[in-house]
Amino acid sequence: MRKIILDEKDMPRAWYNIQADMPNPLPPPLNPATGEPITPDMLSPIFPMNLIEQEVSTERWIDIPEEVLERLLMWRPSPLCRATSLEKFLGTPAHIYYKNEGMSPPGSHKPNTAIAQAYYNKVAGIKRLTTETGAGQWGSALAFACNQFGLELKVYMVRVSYNQKPYRRMMMEAWGGKCIPSPSPDTNAGRKYLEENPDHTGSLGIAISEAIEDAVTSKDTKYALGSVLNHVMMHQTIIGLEAQKQLAIAGEYPDVVIGCAGGGSNLAGISFPFICDKIHGKDVRIVASEPTSCPSLTKGGYVYDFGDTAQMTPLLPMCSIGHGFIPAPIHAGGLRYHGMAPLVSKLFMDGLIEAKAYNQLETFAAGIIFARTEGFIPAPETNHAIACAIDEAKKAKEEGRERVILMNFSGQGIIDLPSYDAYMSGKLQDYALPNEEIQKLLKELEQYPKPR
Ligand SMILES: *Cc1c(COP(=O)(O)O)cnc(C)c1O
């Protein structure tokens, strides 16, 4: 079978919450001022209570509301494809499957949670959302979702990306969202940075500060985050739940499940249902593929760290290279986050997830191979998962074993073609973050407790 399409009636009707099955519970987020755990009501100025409840829930299954299902059905269930041309090209006995999340309207897995978050805000009486975006994938997904539920949206987009990458801003505007460059004159935080430097190029940390300030000071407004948080990981599990049904139709079970990892949400989405199997005795490996320029799992520490550069958020227990990290300008913008979702971090520390880091050039080489065999041009982030899947397929060839590889194709790369252009004309380079640099960034966190 080249691709396995589920009937609409077979789309999962509940999300899987891995907090019900983890061998060790997740350490709580902490208030940086007191070192005490954050209580749900402390988060209520930022998020609606229904999402805060999901964030701390330990129920195994949470029903997907009818109005969310209706929207997800616009592009789901997503196809599970067998990469037979890639297998042939590699001469591998491995079976490579990829779950194509690039078919959603914004072109990635992100609307799986954007739709859910917009819905829960809507039913909580919220009229308007704010968020930040780097390269624009999250901003465009949330603009699509807010439009579906009649919410207003304001996106603070890092100024350098706003100027260099206009297409996702145009997508946001096509869906009715408002997108402005950050730092902006619209918030106290933004004005402060603009006074220092009117041409400030911005950063994700500043954009987060602006979006949160806007949410807590505006009427009927909340803030939305596209990765990292527990409820975001849970909304993405529909990917892995569908893949389980599709592989069963093909009569297969994966030896290895692979996802690229920035904040951790697409990896969580494809892998958490399989980690549940693993916890209950199945033999399956899970591999996170990250960039060498931002190696939070392979080289980071397991620490309590801030979620953002500006230290506005609670302390989160995560694998991190430190919130002071200034990312190299690699083209996989979605993988440049200093930390990793607390759920993914804990499962990594408990040995249920492995990690591998790849250089920028080898990931683009893998993306080109994929485009020239399977046809789809992947997002630069997705290329990390493909590089890892190709490695696994080569290992299978060396061992002469018929390994089954499942990979998440987190998004398509049509809007990222300038990055491919830079790669093909020899303008891209590798960046590896030196160990000394990471140790320096982590040193600042020694004043905070250690998560266990
Ligand atoms: C945002 C993004 C990622 C990285 O985010 P995660 O939360 O780690 O999934 C990966 N791939 C694509 C296509 C993205 O847009």
Ligand as a Chemical Component Dictionary entry (heavy atoms), coordinates in Angstrom:
data_LIG
# 
_chem_comp.id                   LIG 
_chem_comp.type                 NON-POLYMER 
_chem_comp.pdbx_formal_charge   0 
_chem_comp.three_letter_code    LIG 
# 
loop_
_chem_comp_atom.comp_id 
_chem_comp_atom.atom_id 
_chem_comp_atom.alt_atom_id 
_chem_comp_atom.type_symbol 
_chem_comp_atom.charge 
_chem_comp_atom.model_Cartn_x 
_chem_comp_atom.model_Cartn_y 
_chem_comp_atom.model_Cartn_z 
_chem_comp_atom.pdbx_ordinal 
LIG C1 C1 C 0 6.871 24.619 14.669 1  
LIG C2 C2 C 0 7.310 23.477 13.858 2  
LIG C3 C3 C 0 8.127 22.447 14.386 3  
LIG C4 C4 C 0 8.720 22.485 15.771 4  
LIG O1 O1 O 0 7.826 22.554 16.835 5  
LIG P1 P1 P 0 7.489 21.311 17.779 6  
LIG O2 O2 O 0 6.689 21.888 18.876 7  
LIG O3 O3 O 0 8.789 20.717 18.236 8  
LIG O4 O4 O 0 6.727 20.340 16.947 9  
LIG C5 C5 C 0 8.442 21.369 13.572 10 
LIG N1 N1 N 0 8.007 21.294 12.299 11 
LIG C6 C6 C 0 7.221 22.252 11.762 12 
LIG C7 C7 C 0 6.783 22.110 10.339 13 
LIG C8 C8 C 0 6.845 23.366 12.521 14 
LIG O5 O5 O 0 6.069 24.318 11.976 15 
# 
loop_
_chem_comp_bond.comp_id 
_chem_comp_bond.atom_id_1 
_chem_comp_bond.atom_id_2 
_chem_comp_bond.value_order 
_chem_comp_bond.pdbx_ordinal 
LIG C1 C2 SING 1  
LIG C2 C3 SING 2  
LIG C2 C8 DOUB 3  
LIG C3 C4 SING 4  
LIG C3 C5 DOUB 5  
LIG C4 O1 SING 6  
LIG O1 P1 SING 7  
LIG P1 O2 DOUB 8  
LIG P1 O3 SING 9  
LIG P1 O4 SING 10 
LIG C5 N1 SING 11 
LIG N1 C6 DOUB 12 
LIG C6 C7 SING 13 
LIG C6 C8 SING 14 
LIG C8 O5 SING 15 
# 
